[in-house]
Amino acid sequence: MRTTALKLTAAAIGALWAGQAFAATCHNTGSYERWLDAFKKEAIAQGISAKVIADASPQMTFDPAIVKRDHGQSVFQQTFIQFSDRMTGGGRIPNGQAKIKQHAALFAKIEAQYGVPAPVLVAFWGLESDFGANFGNYKILSAIATLAYDCRRPEFFRTQLFDALRIIERGDQRVEDMVGDWAGEFGGLQFTASDYLKNAVDFDGDGRRDLIKSIPDTMASGANFLVSLGWQRGQPWLQEVLVPKEMPWDQADLTIQLPVSQWAAWGVKAAHGSLAAADLPASMILPMGRTGPAFLVYPNFKAFLGWNSAYVYSTTVAYYATRIAGAPALNRSGAASIVPLTAQQMTDLQRALIKQGYEGVGEVDGKFGAGTRAAVKKAQMKVGLPADSYPTVELLDKLGVSRAPAAPKP
């Protein structure tokens, strides 16, 4: 995460809800030089040329600062409103709209071919690299090689390193141009090397798939990636809604899809305009619980989750796309009453959920991930609270968890 440009990468998102750094749980053994030598031999065996390996070798250096950063990510405990305000503010909405006007013919051509509208692509472009203004300043081959050697996630990054070399082998990039984020993403949409290799397209017709310097290649590749993740032409992705004071809150869950007509029957209304077609399947998400912002998300939302599985990021970029497309700002009328848990309270909650037999919480890490969300819902149902899957101090009390000071209100 590079906070100077409000840039958030996929690698940083994984720790999004943590309020403190996490410690490494493994230790590297064996020399980096010996590991790299073995890796190069395997690369040759996989068909990567000796020339590419020789060209790349000067940059495939070990960087201990990257290991330290990966093992000690520290991010802030934020509500959806705090996070989305931070990521979509600072002129990002008018700037995104200006980018669509500037490249209107390109976006029209991309939508005609792939079915992905401009606001969606521009939303990812804005959040991933501030419209190409901030790619990062790390040497990608060094970053990926370091993380491939390191003990925490070696298999994932080993694959990324092979694919980074294949990108060079294919002629899409030169070694010296591969500069980006510390965790290995690069280009205007901050693709990983593997996503680049699989989804990059040559849309400007120059014979290369250039996601660093070519805006046509970058935007078309983003569209191609979204299609591979299930994007459906002409369908909505997210819509803000108003919810009644009482409804079956346990149905508000990403894993539950119901026809729009059912949500309407329960009193759900569009915050602006009208709801989507009555027979379209939709899930309701309540990123801050039943009194906070509410959204219906449609099948296309799964493409946002496929791009980045972090709940708050996917919701933010989808909401940002609706704002670029002209939707008004979200309703904050109920948010003032929400008191988010601190990282310590979240950690205490996770321990209590595990101790009381709720499965799927996963690691006790203070992060409000999908497993904790599902366990919170089960606990709310058991103790008689509205099952909106959002953790509160009231739930802590019901579970007998002693309270530390709460986080500031959003």
LINMO-V227170 format. One record per residue. N is the residue number from 1. SS is DSSP state (helix for helix, strand for strand, loop for the rest). PSI is psi in radians with two decimals (999 if undefined). OMEGA is omega as a letter, one per 20 degrees, with the letter a starting at -180 (* if undefined). Layout:
n->N ss->SS psi->PSI omega->OMEGA
n->N ss->SS psi->PSI omega->OMEGA
This chain:
n->1 ss->loop psi->2.22 omega->r
n->2 ss->strand psi->1.72 omega->a
n->3 ss->helix psi->-0.35 omega->a
n->4 ss->helix psi->-0.51 omega->r
n->5 ss->helix psi->0.28 omega->a
n->6 ss->loop psi->0.70 omega->a
n->7 ss->strand psi->2.31 omega->a
n->8 ss->loop psi->2.09 omega->a
n->9 ss->loop psi->2.90 omega->a
n->10 ss->helix psi->-0.65 omega->a
n->11 ss->helix psi->-0.64 omega->a
n->12 ss->helix psi->-0.49 omega->a
n->13 ss->helix psi->-0.57 omega->a
n->14 ss->loop psi->-0.46 omega->r
n->15 ss->loop psi->0.41 omega->a
n->16 ss->loop psi->-0.75 omega->a
n->17 ss->loop psi->0.06 omega->r
n->18 ss->loop psi->2.48 omega->r
n->19 ss->loop psi->-0.04 omega->a
n->20 ss->loop psi->2.86 omega->a
n->21 ss->loop psi->2.66 omega->r
n->22 ss->loop psi->2.63 omega->a
n->23 ss->loop psi->2.64 omega->r
n->24 ss->loop psi->2.51 omega->a
n->25 ss->loop psi->0.22 omega->r
n->26 ss->loop psi->2.91 omega->a
n->27 ss->loop psi->2.39 omega->a
n->28 ss->loop psi->2.48 omega->r
n->29 ss->loop psi->2.62 omega->a
n->30 ss->loop psi->2.70 omega->a
n->31 ss->loop psi->2.60 omega->r
n->32 ss->helix psi->-0.68 omega->a
n->33 ss->helix psi->-0.75 omega->r
n->34 ss->helix psi->-0.71 omega->r
n->35 ss->helix psi->-0.79 omega->a
n->36 ss->helix psi->-0.67 omega->r
n->37 ss->helix psi->-0.76 omega->r
n->38 ss->helix psi->-0.67 omega->r
n->39 ss->helix psi->-0.76 omega->a
n->40 ss->helix psi->-0.68 omega->r
n->41 ss->helix psi->-0.71 omega->r
n->42 ss->helix psi->-0.63 omega->r
n->43 ss->helix psi->-0.73 omega->r
n->44 ss->helix psi->-0.75 omega->a
n->45 ss->helix psi->-0.49 omega->r
n->46 ss->loop psi->0.06 omega->r
n->47 ss->loop psi->0.11 omega->r
n->48 ss->loop psi->2.32 omega->a
n->49 ss->loop psi->2.66 omega->r
n->50 ss->helix psi->-0.56 omega->r
n->51 ss->helix psi->-0.79 omega->r
n->52 ss->helix psi->-0.75 omega->r
n->53 ss->helix psi->-0.72 omega->r
n->54 ss->helix psi->-0.72 omega->r
n->55 ss->helix psi->-0.62 omega->a
n->56 ss->helix psi->-0.42 omega->a
n->57 ss->helix psi->-0.73 omega->a
n->58 ss->loop psi->-0.41 omega->r
n->59 ss->loop psi->-0.13 omega->a
n->60 ss->loop psi->1.00 omega->a
n->61 ss->loop psi->2.74 omega->r
n->62 ss->loop psi->2.31 omega->a
n->63 ss->loop psi->1.76 omega->a
n->64 ss->helix psi->-0.43 omega->r
n->65 ss->helix psi->-0.55 omega->r
n->66 ss->helix psi->-0.72 omega->r
n->67 ss->helix psi->-0.77 omega->r
n->68 ss->helix psi->-0.72 omega->a
n->69 ss->helix psi->-0.72 omega->a
n->70 ss->helix psi->-0.65 omega->a
n->71 ss->helix psi->-0.22 omega->a
n->72 ss->loop psi->0.65 omega->r
n->73 ss->loop psi->2.32 omega->r
n->74 ss->loop psi->2.02 omega->a
n->75 ss->loop psi->3.07 omega->a
n->76 ss->loop psi->2.55 omega->r
n->77 ss->loop psi->1.98 omega->a
n->78 ss->loop psi->2.57 omega->r
n->79 ss->loop psi->2.96 omega->r
n->80 ss->helix psi->-0.75 omega->a
n->81 ss->helix psi->-0.78 omega->r
n->82 ss->helix psi->-0.79 omega->a
n->83 ss->helix psi->-0.82 omega->a
n->84 ss->helix psi->-0.64 omega->r
n->85 ss->helix psi->-0.75 omega->a
n->86 ss->helix psi->-0.68 omega->a
n->87 ss->helix psi->-0.41 omega->a
n->88 ss->helix psi->0.01 omega->r
n->89 ss->loop psi->-2.88 omega->r
n->90 ss->loop psi->0.55 omega->r
n->91 ss->loop psi->0.10 omega->a
n->92 ss->helix psi->-0.54 omega->r
n->93 ss->helix psi->-0.96 omega->r
n->94 ss->helix psi->-0.58 omega->r
n->95 ss->helix psi->-0.70 omega->r
n->96 ss->helix psi->-0.73 omega->r
n->97 ss->helix psi->-0.63 omega->r
n->98 ss->helix psi->-0.65 omega->r
n->99 ss->helix psi->-0.65 omega->r
n->100 ss->helix psi->-0.73 omega->r
n->101 ss->helix psi->-0.71 omega->a
n->102 ss->helix psi->-0.67 omega->a
n->103 ss->loop psi->0.67 omega->a
n->104 ss->helix psi->-0.79 omega->a
n->105 ss->helix psi->-0.70 omega->r
n->106 ss->helix psi->-0.84 omega->a
n->107 ss->helix psi->-0.60 omega->r
n->108 ss->helix psi->-0.72 omega->r
n->109 ss->helix psi->-0.71 omega->r
n->110 ss->helix psi->-0.77 omega->r
n->111 ss->helix psi->-0.65 omega->r
n->112 ss->helix psi->-0.65 omega->a
n->113 ss->helix psi->-0.70 omega->a
n->114 ss->helix psi->-0.32 omega->a
n->115 ss->loop psi->0.19 omega->a
n->116 ss->loop psi->2.12 omega->a
n->117 ss->loop psi->2.73 omega->a
n->118 ss->helix psi->-0.76 omega->a
n->119 ss->helix psi->-0.57 omega->r
n->120 ss->helix psi->-0.84 omega->a
n->121 ss->helix psi->-0.72 omega->a
n->122 ss->helix psi->-0.55 omega->r
n->123 ss->helix psi->-0.80 omega->r
n->124 ss->helix psi->-0.73 omega->a
n->125 ss->helix psi->-0.76 omega->a
n->126 ss->helix psi->-0.77 omega->a
n->127 ss->helix psi->-0.59 omega->a
n->128 ss->helix psi->-0.65 omega->a
n->129 ss->helix psi->0.29 omega->a
n->130 ss->loop psi->0.86 omega->r
n->131 ss->loop psi->0.65 omega->r
n->132 ss->loop psi->0.08 omega->a
n->133 ss->loop psi->-0.31 omega->a
n->134 ss->loop psi->1.56 omega->r
n->135 ss->loop psi->-0.36 omega->a
n->136 ss->loop psi->2.88 omega->a
n->137 ss->loop psi->0.43 omega->r
n->138 ss->strand psi->2.53 omega->r
n->139 ss->strand psi->2.04 omega->a
n->140 ss->helix psi->-0.75 omega->a
n->141 ss->helix psi->-0.65 omega->r
n->142 ss->helix psi->-0.77 omega->a
n->143 ss->helix psi->-0.84 omega->a
n->144 ss->helix psi->-0.71 omega->r
n->145 ss->helix psi->-0.71 omega->r
n->146 ss->helix psi->-0.80 omega->a
n->147 ss->helix psi->-0.45 omega->r
n->148 ss->helix psi->-0.56 omega->r
n->149 ss->helix psi->-0.64 omega->a
n->150 ss->loop psi->2.69 omega->a
n->151 ss->loop psi->-0.21 omega->a
n->152 ss->loop psi->-0.79 omega->a
n->153 ss->loop psi->0.92 omega->a
n->154 ss->helix psi->-0.68 omega->a
n->155 ss->helix psi->-0.74 omega->r
n->156 ss->helix psi->-0.86 omega->a
n->157 ss->helix psi->-0.42 omega->r
n->158 ss->helix psi->-0.78 omega->r
n->159 ss->helix psi->-0.73 omega->r
n->160 ss->helix psi->-0.67 omega->a
n->161 ss->helix psi->-0.74 omega->r
n->162 ss->helix psi->-0.79 omega->a
n->163 ss->helix psi->-0.55 omega->r
n->164 ss->helix psi->-0.72 omega->r
n->165 ss->helix psi->-0.63 omega->r
n->166 ss->helix psi->-0.58 omega->r
n->167 ss->helix psi->-0.71 omega->r
n->168 ss->helix psi->-0.77 omega->r
n->169 ss->helix psi->-0.68 omega->a
n->170 ss->loop psi->-0.25 omega->r
n->171 ss->loop psi->0.18 omega->a
n->172 ss->loop psi->-0.60 omega->a
n->173 ss->loop psi->2.73 omega->r
n->174 ss->loop psi->2.69 omega->a
n->175 ss->helix psi->-0.82 omega->a
n->176 ss->helix psi->-0.33 omega->a
n->177 ss->helix psi->-0.14 omega->a
n->178 ss->loop psi->1.45 omega->a
n->179 ss->strand psi->2.39 omega->a
n->180 ss->strand psi->-2.45 omega->a
n->181 ss->loop psi->2.75 omega->a
n->182 ss->loop psi->-0.43 omega->a
n->183 ss->loop psi->0.17 omega->r
n->184 ss->loop psi->-0.03 omega->r
n->185 ss->loop psi->2.62 omega->a
n->186 ss->strand psi->2.88 omega->a
n->187 ss->loop psi->3.09 omega->a
n->188 ss->loop psi->-0.49 omega->r
n->189 ss->loop psi->0.15 omega->r
n->190 ss->loop psi->0.94 omega->r
n->191 ss->strand psi->2.59 omega->r
n->192 ss->loop psi->2.86 omega->r
n->193 ss->helix psi->-0.70 omega->a
n->194 ss->helix psi->-0.72 omega->r
n->195 ss->helix psi->-0.63 omega->r
n->196 ss->helix psi->-0.89 omega->a
n->197 ss->helix psi->-0.70 omega->a
n->198 ss->helix psi->-0.57 omega->a
n->199 ss->helix psi->-0.18 omega->a
n->200 ss->loop psi->2.44 omega->r
n->201 ss->loop psi->2.65 omega->r
n->202 ss->loop psi->1.62 omega->a
n->203 ss->loop psi->-0.30 omega->r
n->204 ss->loop psi->-0.03 omega->r
n->205 ss->loop psi->0.39 omega->a
n->206 ss->loop psi->0.09 omega->r
n->207 ss->loop psi->-0.01 omega->r
n->208 ss->loop psi->2.65 omega->r
n->209 ss->loop psi->1.61 omega->a
n->210 ss->loop psi->1.78 omega->a
n->211 ss->loop psi->0.24 omega->r
n->212 ss->loop psi->-0.87 omega->a
n->213 ss->loop psi->-0.28 omega->a
n->214 ss->loop psi->1.97 omega->r
n->215 ss->helix psi->-0.74 omega->r
n->216 ss->helix psi->-0.79 omega->r
n->217 ss->helix psi->-0.71 omega->a
n->218 ss->helix psi->-0.87 omega->a
n->219 ss->helix psi->-0.72 omega->r
n->220 ss->helix psi->-0.62 omega->r
n->221 ss->helix psi->-0.66 omega->r
n->222 ss->helix psi->-0.74 omega->r
n->223 ss->helix psi->-0.75 omega->r
n->224 ss->helix psi->-0.71 omega->r
n->225 ss->helix psi->-0.80 omega->a
n->226 ss->helix psi->-0.68 omega->r
n->227 ss->helix psi->-0.70 omega->r
n->228 ss->helix psi->-0.38 omega->r
n->229 ss->loop psi->0.06 omega->r
n->230 ss->loop psi->0.18 omega->a
n->231 ss->loop psi->2.36 omega->r
n->232 ss->loop psi->2.19 omega->a
n->233 ss->loop psi->2.39 omega->r
n->234 ss->loop psi->0.13 omega->a
n->235 ss->loop psi->2.61 omega->r
n->236 ss->loop psi->3.01 omega->r
n->237 ss->loop psi->-0.70 omega->a
n->238 ss->strand psi->2.54 omega->a
n->239 ss->strand psi->2.25 omega->r
n->240 ss->strand psi->2.44 omega->a
n->241 ss->strand psi->2.84 omega->r
n->242 ss->strand psi->2.34 omega->a
n->243 ss->loop psi->2.63 omega->r
n->244 ss->loop psi->2.99 omega->r
n->245 ss->loop psi->-0.52 omega->a
n->246 ss->loop psi->2.33 omega->r
n->247 ss->loop psi->2.98 omega->r
n->248 ss->loop psi->1.51 omega->a
n->249 ss->helix psi->-0.46 omega->a
n->250 ss->helix psi->-0.25 omega->r
n->251 ss->helix psi->-0.21 omega->r
n->252 ss->loop psi->1.59 omega->a
n->253 ss->loop psi->2.36 omega->r
n->254 ss->loop psi->-0.44 omega->a
n->255 ss->loop psi->-0.07 omega->a
n->256 ss->loop psi->2.15 omega->r
n->257 ss->loop psi->2.29 omega->r
n->258 ss->strand psi->2.72 omega->r
n->259 ss->strand psi->2.59 omega->r
n->260 ss->helix psi->-0.60 omega->r
n->261 ss->helix psi->-0.59 omega->r
n->262 ss->helix psi->-0.74 omega->r
n->263 ss->helix psi->-0.72 omega->r
n->264 ss->helix psi->-0.67 omega->r
n->265 ss->helix psi->-0.50 omega->r
n->266 ss->loop psi->0.02 omega->r
n->267 ss->loop psi->0.15 omega->r
n->268 ss->loop psi->2.30 omega->a
n->269 ss->strand psi->2.67 omega->r
n->270 ss->strand psi->2.38 omega->r
n->271 ss->loop psi->-0.54 omega->r
n->272 ss->loop psi->2.38 omega->r
n->273 ss->loop psi->-2.44 omega->a
n->274 ss->loop psi->2.82 omega->r
n->275 ss->loop psi->2.85 omega->r
n->276 ss->loop psi->3.12 omega->a
n->277 ss->loop psi->2.44 omega->a
n->278 ss->loop psi->-0.56 omega->a
n->279 ss->loop psi->0.00 omega->a
n->280 ss->loop psi->2.28 omega->r
n->281 ss->strand psi->2.51 omega->a
n->282 ss->strand psi->2.59 omega->r
n->283 ss->strand psi->2.60 omega->r
n->284 ss->strand psi->2.34 omega->r
n->285 ss->strand psi->2.44 omega->a
n->286 ss->loop psi->1.41 omega->a
n->287 ss->loop psi->-0.32 omega->r
n->288 ss->loop psi->0.46 omega->r
n->289 ss->loop psi->-3.11 omega->a
n->290 ss->loop psi->-0.34 omega->r
n->291 ss->loop psi->-0.04 omega->r
n->292 ss->loop psi->-2.92 omega->r
n->293 ss->loop psi->2.49 omega->a
n->294 ss->strand psi->2.48 omega->a
n->295 ss->strand psi->2.52 omega->r
n->296 ss->strand psi->2.30 omega->r
n->297 ss->strand psi->2.41 omega->a
n->298 ss->strand psi->3.05 omega->a
n->299 ss->loop psi->-0.55 omega->r
n->300 ss->loop psi->-0.30 omega->r
n->301 ss->helix psi->-0.43 omega->r
n->302 ss->helix psi->-0.40 omega->r
n->303 ss->helix psi->-0.61 omega->r
n->304 ss->helix psi->-0.75 omega->r
n->305 ss->helix psi->-0.57 omega->r
n->306 ss->helix psi->-0.62 omega->r
n->307 ss->helix psi->-0.80 omega->r
n->308 ss->loop psi->2.06 omega->a
n->309 ss->loop psi->-0.13 omega->r
n->310 ss->loop psi->2.15 omega->a
n->311 ss->helix psi->-0.86 omega->a
n->312 ss->helix psi->-0.64 omega->r
n->313 ss->helix psi->-0.84 omega->a
n->314 ss->helix psi->-0.74 omega->r
n->315 ss->helix psi->-0.70 omega->a
n->316 ss->helix psi->-0.81 omega->a
n->317 ss->helix psi->-0.61 omega->r
n->318 ss->helix psi->-0.74 omega->r
n->319 ss->helix psi->-0.75 omega->r
n->320 ss->helix psi->-0.71 omega->r
n->321 ss->helix psi->-0.66 omega->r
n->322 ss->helix psi->-0.62 omega->r
n->323 ss->helix psi->-0.74 omega->r
n->324 ss->helix psi->-0.60 omega->a
n->325 ss->loop psi->-0.08 omega->r
n->326 ss->loop psi->-0.02 omega->r
n->327 ss->loop psi->2.53 omega->r
n->328 ss->loop psi->2.96 omega->r
n->329 ss->loop psi->2.68 omega->a
n->330 ss->loop psi->2.79 omega->r
n->331 ss->loop psi->2.18 omega->a
n->332 ss->loop psi->0.22 omega->a
n->333 ss->loop psi->-0.58 omega->a
n->334 ss->loop psi->-0.09 omega->a
n->335 ss->helix psi->-0.42 omega->a
n->336 ss->helix psi->-0.43 omega->a
n->337 ss->helix psi->-0.07 omega->a
n->338 ss->loop psi->2.24 omega->r
n->339 ss->loop psi->1.77 omega->a
n->340 ss->loop psi->2.64 omega->r
n->341 ss->loop psi->2.60 omega->r
n->342 ss->loop psi->2.95 omega->r
n->343 ss->helix psi->-0.67 omega->r
n->344 ss->helix psi->-0.73 omega->r
n->345 ss->helix psi->-0.68 omega->r
n->346 ss->helix psi->-0.69 omega->r
n->347 ss->helix psi->-0.78 omega->r
n->348 ss->helix psi->-0.67 omega->r
n->349 ss->helix psi->-0.79 omega->r
n->350 ss->helix psi->-0.76 omega->r
n->351 ss->helix psi->-0.74 omega->a
n->352 ss->helix psi->-0.70 omega->r
n->353 ss->helix psi->-0.76 omega->r
n->354 ss->helix psi->-0.78 omega->a
n->355 ss->helix psi->-0.60 omega->a
n->356 ss->loop psi->0.18 omega->r
n->357 ss->loop psi->0.20 omega->r
n->358 ss->loop psi->2.14 omega->a
n->359 ss->loop psi->2.77 omega->r
n->360 ss->loop psi->0.02 omega->a
n->361 ss->loop psi->-0.66 omega->a
n->362 ss->loop psi->-2.60 omega->a
n->363 ss->loop psi->2.42 omega->r
n->364 ss->loop psi->1.74 omega->a
n->365 ss->loop psi->0.04 omega->a
n->366 ss->loop psi->0.10 omega->a
n->367 ss->loop psi->2.39 omega->r
n->368 ss->loop psi->1.32 omega->a
n->369 ss->loop psi->-3.05 omega->a
n->370 ss->helix psi->-0.68 omega->a
n->371 ss->helix psi->-0.77 omega->r
n->372 ss->helix psi->-0.69 omega->r
n->373 ss->helix psi->-0.79 omega->a
n->374 ss->helix psi->-0.69 omega->r
n->375 ss->helix psi->-0.66 omega->r
n->376 ss->helix psi->-0.76 omega->r
n->377 ss->helix psi->-0.79 omega->r
n->378 ss->helix psi->-0.72 omega->r
n->379 ss->helix psi->-0.73 omega->r
n->380 ss->helix psi->-0.74 omega->r
n->381 ss->helix psi->-0.66 omega->a
n->382 ss->helix psi->-0.66 omega->a
n->383 ss->helix psi->0.04 omega->r
n->384 ss->loop psi->0.38 omega->r
n->385 ss->loop psi->2.69 omega->r
n->386 ss->loop psi->2.20 omega->a
n->387 ss->loop psi->1.19 omega->r
n->388 ss->loop psi->0.11 omega->r
n->389 ss->loop psi->0.20 omega->a
n->390 ss->loop psi->2.21 omega->a
n->391 ss->loop psi->2.38 omega->a
n->392 ss->loop psi->2.90 omega->r
n->393 ss->helix psi->-0.48 omega->r
n->394 ss->helix psi->-0.68 omega->r
n->395 ss->helix psi->-0.70 omega->r
n->396 ss->helix psi->-0.77 omega->r
n->397 ss->helix psi->-0.77 omega->a
n->398 ss->helix psi->-0.53 omega->a
n->399 ss->loop psi->-0.01 omega->r
n->400 ss->loop psi->0.48 omega->a
n->401 ss->loop psi->2.20 omega->r
n->402 ss->loop psi->2.45 omega->a
n->403 ss->loop psi->2.26 omega->r
n->404 ss->loop psi->2.96 omega->r
n->405 ss->loop psi->2.46 omega->r
n->406 ss->loop psi->2.83 omega->r
n->407 ss->loop psi->2.77 omega->r
n->408 ss->loop psi->2.61 omega->r
n->409 ss->loop psi->2.62 omega->r
n->410 ss->loop psi->999 omega->*
